[in-house]
Amino acid sequence: MTDLRAEIEHRLRRLLTDPESAGDTADWAMATMEGDAPELEDETVWNALDRLGGADLKTGTGTFLHGEADFRAWLTEFQDGVAPR
């Protein structure tokens, strides 16, 4: 597992235990997507970063679009290396 893949998995797991980390996680994902890491060519890595980049989206004041069920599904998809549904 590359360092980037390990960091993605770490951040996905962190969202499950610390949903308040969504803002930091989204910022990290967006910055990472602008980089030039060779792992960004990996569709599974790119899709996970894309999802993480929206981890802090809100549908209203204090109401988040994504929650534990989403984060768990994202983690499973990343671990299984499958395309998002």
N, CA, C and O atoms as a printed pandas DataFrame, in Angstrom:
     atom_number atom_name residue_name chain_id  residue_number  x_coord  y_coord  z_coord
0              1         N          MET        A               1    0.858   -1.181    0.000
1              2        CA          MET        A               1    0.000    0.000    0.000
2              3         C          MET        A               1    0.900    1.239    0.000
3              4         O          MET        A               1    1.815    1.356    0.815
4              5         N          THR        A               2    0.631    2.143   -0.910
5              6        CA          THR        A               2    1.415    3.373   -0.965
6              7         C          THR        A               2    1.053    4.277    0.205
7              8         O          THR        A               2    0.039    4.078    0.875
8              9         N          ASP        A               3    1.887    5.258    0.432
9             10        CA          ASP        A               3    1.611    6.212    1.509
10            11         C          ASP        A               3    0.290    6.931    1.295
11            12         O          ASP        A               3   -0.458    7.150    2.248
12            13         N          LEU        A               4   -0.005    7.302    0.049
13            14        CA          LEU        A               4   -1.255    8.010   -0.234
14            15         C          LEU        A               4   -2.452    7.107    0.043
15            16         O          LEU        A               4   -3.437    7.547    0.636
16            17         N          ARG        A               5   -2.374    5.861   -0.378
17            18        CA          ARG        A               5   -3.464    4.923   -0.107
18            19         C          ARG        A               5   -3.645    4.739    1.404
19            20         O          ARG        A               5   -4.774    4.673    1.888
20            21         N          ALA        A               6   -2.559    4.659    2.132
21            22        CA          ALA        A               6   -2.637    4.507    3.585
22            23         C          ALA        A               6   -3.273    5.738    4.217
23            24         O          ALA        A               6   -4.078    5.620    5.142
24            25         N          GLU        A               7   -2.915    6.914    3.721
25            26        CA          GLU        A               7   -3.481    8.159    4.266
26            27         C          GLU        A               7   -4.970    8.259    3.958
27            28         O          GLU        A               7   -5.750    8.697    4.803
28            29         N          ILE        A               8   -5.364    7.859    2.766
29            30        CA          ILE        A               8   -6.790    7.866    2.412
30            31         C          ILE        A               8   -7.553    6.949    3.350
31            32         O          ILE        A               8   -8.589    7.337    3.891
32            33         N          GLU        A               9   -7.060    5.752    3.546
33            34        CA          GLU        A               9   -7.751    4.818    4.435
34            35         C          GLU        A               9   -7.815    5.370    5.860
35            36         O          GLU        A               9   -8.842    5.256    6.530
36            37         N          HIS        A              10   -6.727    5.960    6.311
37            38        CA          HIS        A              10   -6.701    6.569    7.649
38            39         C          HIS        A              10   -7.770    7.659    7.770
39            40         O          HIS        A              10   -8.493    7.725    8.764
40            41         N          ARG        A              11   -7.857    8.497    6.763
41            42        CA          ARG        A              11   -8.829    9.598    6.815
42            43         C          ARG        A              11  -10.262    9.094    6.747
43            44         O          ARG        A              11  -11.145    9.643    7.407
44            45         N          LEU        A              12  -10.501    8.056    5.956
45            46        CA          LEU        A              12  -11.840    7.459    5.914
46            47         C          LEU        A              12  -12.219    6.882    7.274
47            48         O          LEU        A              12  -13.339    7.078    7.745
48            49         N          ARG        A              13  -11.292    6.175    7.900
49            50        CA          ARG        A              13  -11.553    5.604    9.238
50            51         C          ARG        A              13  -11.762    6.714   10.271
51            52         O          ARG        A              13  -12.595    6.590   11.169
52            53         N          ARG        A              14  -11.010    7.781   10.135
53            54        CA          ARG        A              14  -11.141    8.894   11.078
54            55         C          ARG        A              14  -12.527    9.535   10.987
55            56         O          ARG        A              14  -13.100    9.932   12.002
56            57         N          LEU        A              15  -13.060    9.633    9.775
57            58        CA          LEU        A              15  -14.409   10.196    9.627
58            59         C          LEU        A              15  -15.444    9.382   10.404
59            60         O          LEU        A              15  -16.424    9.933   10.905
60            61         N          LEU        A              16  -15.226    8.082   10.500
61            62        CA          LEU        A              16  -16.173    7.230   11.234
62            63         C          LEU        A              16  -16.132    7.501   12.734
63            64         O          LEU        A              16  -17.156    7.409   13.411
64            65         N          THR        A              17  -14.958    7.834   13.252
65            66        CA          THR        A              17  -14.836    8.055   14.690
66            67         C          THR        A              17  -14.867    9.538   15.060
67            68         O          THR        A              17  -15.137    9.895   16.207
68            69         N          ASP        A              18  -14.590   10.392   14.080
69            70        CA          ASP        A              18  -14.528   11.833   14.332
70            71         C          ASP        A              18  -15.137   12.590   13.150
71            72         O          ASP        A              18  -14.414   13.184   12.351
72            73         N          PRO        A              19  -16.480   12.568   13.043
73            74        CA          PRO        A              19  -17.117   13.234   11.906
74            75         C          PRO        A              19  -16.779   14.719   11.800
75            76         O          PRO        A              19  -16.884   15.300   10.720
76            77         N          GLU        A              20  -16.379   15.332   12.898
77            78        CA          GLU        A              20  -16.027   16.745   12.877
78            79         C          GLU        A              20  -14.735   17.008   12.105
79            80         O          GLU        A              20  -14.393   18.158   11.832
80            81         N          SER        A              21  -14.018   15.935   11.754
81            82        CA          SER        A              21  -12.794   16.088   10.961
82            83         C          SER        A              21  -13.101   16.243    9.476
83            84         O          SER        A              21  -12.177   16.342    8.669
84            85         N          ALA        A              22  -14.376   16.268    9.099
85            86        CA          ALA        A              22  -14.767   16.326    7.690
86            87         C          ALA        A              22  -14.194   17.550    6.976
87            88         O          ALA        A              22  -13.777   17.446    5.822
88            89         N          GLY        A              23  -14.167   18.680    7.624
89            90        CA          GLY        A              23  -13.641   19.895    7.000
90            91         C          GLY        A              23  -12.161   19.772    6.678
91            92         O          GLY        A              23  -11.738   20.066    5.560
92            93         N          ASP        A              24  -11.375   19.340    7.653
93            94        CA          ASP        A              24   -9.948   19.150    7.429
94            95         C          ASP        A              24   -9.697   18.089    6.367
95            96         O          ASP        A              24   -8.810   18.235    5.526
96            97         N          THR        A              25  -10.486   17.023    6.413
97            98        CA          THR        A              25  -10.334   15.930    5.459
98            99         C          THR        A              25  -10.646   16.412    4.044
99           100         O          THR        A              25   -9.920   16.089    3.104
100          101         N          ALA        A              26  -11.706   17.169    3.892
101          102        CA          ALA        A              26  -12.084   17.684    2.573
102          103         C          ALA        A              26  -10.995   18.611    2.032
103          104         O          ALA        A              26  -10.644   18.532    0.855
104          105         N          ASP        A              27  -10.467   19.478    2.874
105          106        CA          ASP        A              27   -9.400   20.383    2.451
106          107         C          ASP        A              27   -8.171   19.601    2.008
107          108         O          ASP        A              27   -7.565   19.911    0.982
108          109         N          TRP        A              28   -7.802   18.575    2.795
109          110        CA          TRP        A              28   -6.645   17.740    2.456
110          111         C          TRP        A              28   -6.867   17.045    1.112
111          112         O          TRP        A              28   -5.970   17.026    0.268
112          113         N          ALA        A              29   -8.045   16.478    0.910
113          114        CA          ALA        A              29   -8.333   15.745   -0.320
114          115         C          ALA        A              29   -8.251   16.660   -1.539
115          116         O          ALA        A              29   -7.667   16.287   -2.556
116          117         N          MET        A              30   -8.824   17.838   -1.442
117          118        CA          MET        A              30   -8.810   18.763   -2.571
118          119         C          MET        A              30   -7.378   19.194   -2.902
119          120         O          MET        A              30   -7.012   19.276   -4.074
120          121         N          ALA        A              31   -6.574   19.468   -1.881
121          122        CA          ALA        A              31   -5.180   19.853   -2.101
122          123         C          ALA        A              31   -4.392   18.695   -2.705
123          124         O          ALA        A              31   -3.548   18.902   -3.577
124          125         N          THR        A              32   -4.663   17.501   -2.249
125          126        CA          THR        A              32   -3.966   16.317   -2.757
126          127         C          THR        A              32   -4.295   16.084   -4.224
127          128         O          THR        A              32   -3.422   15.704   -5.004
128          129         N          MET        A              33   -5.543   16.309   -4.603
129          130        CA          MET        A              33   -5.952   16.114   -5.999
130          131         C          MET        A              33   -5.249   17.093   -6.939
131          132         O          MET        A              33   -5.137   16.828   -8.136
132          133         N          GLU        A              34   -4.780   18.207   -6.416
133          134        CA          GLU        A              34   -4.073   19.194   -7.234
134          135         C          GLU        A              34   -2.594   18.867   -7.370
135          136         O          GLU        A              34   -1.870   19.546   -8.098
136          137         N          GLY        A              35   -2.137   17.820   -6.666
137          138        CA          GLY        A              35   -0.731   17.450   -6.699
138          139         C          GLY        A              35   -0.367   16.624   -7.922
139          140         O          GLY        A              35   -1.150   16.494   -8.863
140          141         N          ASP        A              36    0.825   16.077   -7.890
141          142        CA          ASP        A              36    1.311   15.301   -9.023
142          143         C          ASP        A              36    1.741   13.890   -8.623
143          144         O          ASP        A              36    2.545   13.266   -9.316
144          145         N          ALA        A              37    1.216   13.392   -7.521
145          146        CA          ALA        A              37    1.562   12.043   -7.082
146          147         C          ALA        A              37    1.152   11.032   -8.148
147          148         O          ALA        A              37    0.056   11.127   -8.700
148          149         N          PRO        A              38    2.011   10.078   -8.438
149          150        CA          PRO        A              38    1.674    9.079   -9.458
150          151         C          PRO        A              38    0.427    8.267   -9.100
151          152         O          PRO        A              38   -0.262    7.762   -9.986
152          153         N          GLU        A              39    0.142    8.145   -7.818
153          154        CA          GLU        A              39   -1.032    7.387   -7.375
154          155         C          GLU        A              39   -2.342    8.014   -7.834
155          156         O          GLU        A              39   -3.377    7.347   -7.852
156          157         N          LEU        A              40   -2.304    9.294   -8.206
157          158        CA          LEU        A              40   -3.522    9.967   -8.657
158          159         C          LEU        A              40   -4.044    9.372   -9.961
159          160         O          LEU        A              40   -5.199    9.594  -10.323
160          161         N          GLU        A              41   -3.210    8.626  -10.660
161          162        CA          GLU        A              41   -3.631    7.940  -11.881
162          163         C          GLU        A              41   -4.499    6.728  -11.575
163          164         O          GLU        A              41   -5.201    6.224  -12.451
164          165         N          ASP        A              42   -4.449    6.263  -10.336
165          166        CA          ASP        A              42   -5.230    5.102   -9.896
166          167         C          ASP        A              42   -6.682    5.544   -9.689
167          168         O          ASP        A              42   -6.958    6.425   -8.875
168          169         N          GLU        A              43   -7.591    4.935  -10.418
169          170        CA          GLU        A              43   -9.001    5.328  -10.360
170          171         C          GLU        A              43   -9.578    5.197   -8.953
171          172         O          GLU        A              43  -10.374    6.036   -8.531
172          173         N          THR        A              44   -9.192    4.172   -8.238
173          174        CA          THR        A              44   -9.692    3.972   -6.877
174          175         C          THR        A              44   -9.234    5.107   -5.968
175          176         O          THR        A              44  -10.015    5.616   -5.164
176          177         N          VAL        A              45   -7.977    5.502   -6.093
177          178        CA          VAL        A              45   -7.433    6.609   -5.303
178          179         C          VAL        A              45   -8.157    7.902   -5.669
179          180         O          VAL        A              45   -8.590    8.646   -4.790
180          181         N          TRP        A              46   -8.286    8.165   -6.962
181          182        CA          TRP        A              46   -8.930    9.408   -7.412
182          183         C          TRP        A              46  -10.377    9.477   -6.913
183          184         O          TRP        A              46  -10.807   10.512   -6.404
184          185         N          ASN        A              47  -11.122    8.389   -7.055
185          186        CA          ASN        A              47  -12.522    8.380   -6.621
186          187         C          ASN        A              47  -12.643    8.594   -5.118
187          188         O          ASN        A              47  -13.539    9.302   -4.658
188          189         N          ALA        A              48  -11.746    7.986   -4.356
189          190        CA          ALA        A              48  -11.783    8.174   -2.902
190          191         C          ALA        A              48  -11.493    9.630   -2.544
191          192         O          ALA        A              48  -12.160   10.206   -1.685
192          193         N          LEU        A              49  -10.504   10.218   -3.201
193          194        CA          LEU        A              49  -10.196   11.628   -2.936
194          195         C          LEU        A              49  -11.362   12.525   -3.323
195          196         O          LEU        A              49  -11.672   13.488   -2.621
196          197         N          ASP        A              50  -12.003   12.208   -4.435
197          198        CA          ASP        A              50  -13.160   12.982   -4.877
198          199         C          ASP        A              50  -14.271   12.932   -3.829
199          200         O          ASP        A              50  -14.886   13.951   -3.515
200          201         N          ARG        A              51  -14.517   11.759   -3.304
201          202        CA          ARG        A              51  -15.542   11.631   -2.253
202          203         C          ARG        A              51  -15.127   12.398   -1.007
203          204         O          ARG        A              51  -15.916   13.151   -0.436
204          205         N          LEU        A              52  -13.877   12.197   -0.590
205          206        CA          LEU        A              52  -13.400   12.892    0.608
206          207         C          LEU        A              52  -13.457   14.404    0.445
207          208         O          LEU        A              52  -13.682   15.125    1.417
208          209         N          GLY        A              53  -13.256   14.885   -0.770
209          210        CA          GLY        A              53  -13.328   16.316   -1.030
210          211         C          GLY        A              53  -14.707   16.900   -0.764
211          212         O          GLY        A              53  -14.841   18.110   -0.582
212          213         N          GLY        A              54  -15.727   16.059   -0.739
213          214        CA          GLY        A              54  -17.088   16.508   -0.451
214          215         C          GLY        A              54  -17.593   16.060    0.904
215          216         O          GLY        A              54  -18.790   16.140    1.183
216          217         N          ALA        A              55  -16.686   15.589    1.751
217          218        CA          ALA        A              55  -17.091   15.060    3.058
218          219         C          ALA        A              55  -17.759   16.103    3.945
219          220         O          ALA        A              55  -18.536   15.757    4.835
220          221         N          ASP        A              56  -17.463   17.358    3.710
221          222        CA          ASP        A              56  -17.995   18.420    4.573
222          223         C          ASP        A              56  -19.158   19.192    3.951
223          224         O          ASP        A              56  -19.550   20.238    4.468
224          225         N          LEU        A              57  -19.708   18.692    2.853
225          226        CA          LEU        A              57  -20.834   19.387    2.218
226          227         C          LEU        A              57  -22.054   19.408    3.133
227          228         O          LEU        A              57  -22.337   18.444    3.843
228          229         N          LYS        A              58  -22.761   20.517    3.098
229          230        CA          LYS        A              58  -23.947   20.676    3.938
230          231         C          LYS        A              58  -25.189   20.853    3.075
231          232         O          LYS        A              58  -25.124   21.379    1.964
232          233         N          THR        A              59  -26.314   20.407    3.607
233          234        CA          THR        A              59  -27.594   20.608    2.931
234          235         C          THR        A              59  -28.327   21.795    3.527
235          236         O          THR        A              59  -29.323   22.265    2.977
236          237         N          GLY        A              60  -27.835   22.268    4.638
237          238        CA          GLY        A              60  -28.422   23.405    5.326
238          239         C          GLY        A              60  -27.541   23.759    6.504
239          240         O          GLY        A              60  -26.483   23.161    6.697
240          241         N          THR        A              61  -27.964   24.711    7.279
241          242        CA          THR        A              61  -27.188   25.129    8.432
242          243         C          THR        A              61  -27.042   23.968    9.413
243          244         O          THR        A              61  -28.021   23.497    9.990
244          245         N          GLY        A              62  -25.808   23.521    9.588
245          246        CA          GLY        A              62  -25.529   22.455   10.544
246          247         C          GLY        A              62  -25.969   21.071   10.108
247          248         O          GLY        A              62  -25.854   20.125   10.888
248          249         N          THR        A              63  -26.467   20.920    8.899
249          250        CA          THR        A              63  -26.923   19.623    8.414
250          251         C          THR        A              63  -25.995   19.162    7.293
251          252         O          THR        A              63  -25.919   19.775    6.228
252          253         N          PHE        A              64  -25.294   18.066    7.565
253          254        CA          PHE        A              64  -24.330   17.560    6.592
254          255         C          PHE        A              64  -24.987   16.611    5.601
255          256         O          PHE        A              64  -25.890   15.851    5.950
256          257         N          LEU        A              65  -24.520   16.670    4.365
257          258        CA          LEU        A              65  -25.020   15.803    3.307
258          259         C          LEU        A              65  -24.623   14.348    3.542
259          260         O          LEU        A              65  -25.400   13.431    3.274
260          261         N          HIS        A              66  -23.413   14.147    4.043
261          262        CA          HIS        A              66  -22.894   12.794    4.239
262          263         C          HIS        A              66  -22.734   12.493    5.718
263          264         O          HIS        A              66  -22.475   13.385    6.527
264          265         N          GLY        A              67  -22.892   11.224    6.056
265          266        CA          GLY        A              67  -22.757   10.796    7.445
266          267         C          GLY        A              67  -22.082    9.442    7.534
267          268         O          GLY        A              67  -21.439    8.986    6.588
268          269         N          GLU        A              68  -22.238    8.809    8.681
269          270        CA          GLU        A              68  -21.537    7.558    8.969
270          271         C          GLU        A              68  -21.770    6.482    7.913
271          272         O          GLU        A              68  -20.827    5.803    7.508
272          273         N          ALA        A              69  -23.003    6.318    7.466
273          274        CA          ALA        A              69  -23.294    5.283    6.466
274          275         C          ALA        A              69  -22.528    5.554    5.169
275          276         O          ALA        A              69  -22.013    4.627    4.543
276          277         N          ASP        A              70  -22.455    6.816    4.773
277          278        CA          ASP        A              70  -21.702    7.178    3.574
278          279         C          ASP        A              70  -20.213    6.904    3.770
279          280         O          ASP        A              70  -19.565    6.305    2.912
280          281         N          PHE        A              71  -19.681    7.344    4.900
281          282        CA          PHE        A              71  -18.254    7.168    5.167
282          283         C          PHE        A              71  -17.888    5.684    5.202
283          284         O          PHE        A              71  -16.835    5.288    4.702
284          285         N          ARG        A              72  -18.748    4.880    5.787
285          286        CA          ARG        A              72  -18.507    3.439    5.846
286          287         C          ARG        A              72  -18.523    2.840    4.430
287          288         O          ARG        A              72  -17.682    2.005    4.097
288          289         N          ALA        A              73  -19.467    3.262    3.616
289          290        CA          ALA        A              73  -19.545    2.767    2.234
290          291         C          ALA        A              73  -18.309    3.202    1.443
291          292         O          ALA        A              73  -17.765    2.420    0.664
292          293         N          TRP        A              74  -17.869    4.438    1.640
293          294        CA          TRP        A              74  -16.678    4.920    0.945
294          295         C          TRP        A              74  -15.454    4.095    1.329
295          296         O          TRP        A              74  -14.636    3.750    0.476
296          297         N          LEU        A              75  -15.333    3.781    2.611
297          298        CA          LEU        A              75  -14.211    2.977    3.084
298          299         C          LEU        A              75  -14.249    1.589    2.454
299          300         O          LEU        A              75  -13.228    1.086    1.985
300          301         N          THR        A              76  -15.413    0.980    2.445
301          302        CA          THR        A              76  -15.553   -0.352    1.848
302          303         C          THR        A              76  -15.212   -0.321    0.364
303          304         O          THR        A              76  -14.486   -1.188   -0.122
304          305         N          GLU        A              77  -15.724    0.664   -0.357
305          306        CA          GLU        A              77  -15.425    0.795   -1.783
306          307         C          GLU        A              77  -13.936    0.977   -2.014
307          308         O          GLU        A              77  -13.373    0.388   -2.937
308          309         N          PHE        A              78  -13.301    1.780   -1.191
309          310        CA          PHE        A              78  -11.872    2.013   -1.342
310          311         C          PHE        A              78  -11.094    0.732   -1.076
311          312         O          PHE        A              78  -10.198    0.375   -1.840
312          313         N          GLN        A              79  -11.434    0.049   -0.004
313          314        CA          GLN        A              79  -10.729   -1.195    0.335
314          315         C          GLN        A              79  -10.937   -2.263   -0.730
315          316         O          GLN        A              79  -10.026   -3.039   -1.022
316          317         N          ASP        A              80  -12.119   -2.304   -1.303
317          318        CA          ASP        A              80  -12.422   -3.298   -2.335
318          319         C          ASP        A              80  -11.933   -2.868   -3.707
319          320         O          ASP        A              80  -11.876   -3.681   -4.629
320          321         N          GLY        A              81  -11.576   -1.581   -3.851
321          322        CA          GLY        A              81  -11.099   -1.073   -5.127
322          323         C          GLY        A              81  -12.164   -1.030   -6.196
323          324         O          GLY        A              81  -11.877   -1.252   -7.373
324          325         N          VAL        A              82  -13.404   -0.743   -5.795
325          326        CA          VAL        A              82  -14.497   -0.705   -6.758
326          327         C          VAL        A              82  -14.863    0.739   -7.096
327          328         O          VAL        A              82  -14.599    1.658   -6.321
328          329         N          ALA        A              83  -15.463    0.918   -8.243
329          330        CA          ALA        A              83  -15.925    2.240   -8.675
330          331         C          ALA        A              83  -17.124    2.657   -7.834
331          332         O          ALA        A              83  -17.911    1.806   -7.418
332          333         N          PRO        A              84  -17.275    3.951   -7.580
333          334        CA          PRO        A              84  -18.426    4.431   -6.808
334          335         C          PRO        A              84  -19.740    4.045   -7.472
335          336         O          PRO        A              84  -19.837    3.939   -8.694
336          337         N          ARG        A              85  -20.730    3.844   -6.643
337          338        CA          ARG        A              85  -22.079    3.498   -7.149
338          339         C          ARG        A              85  -22.826    4.756   -7.485
339          340         O          ARG        A              85  -23.974    4.693   -7.925
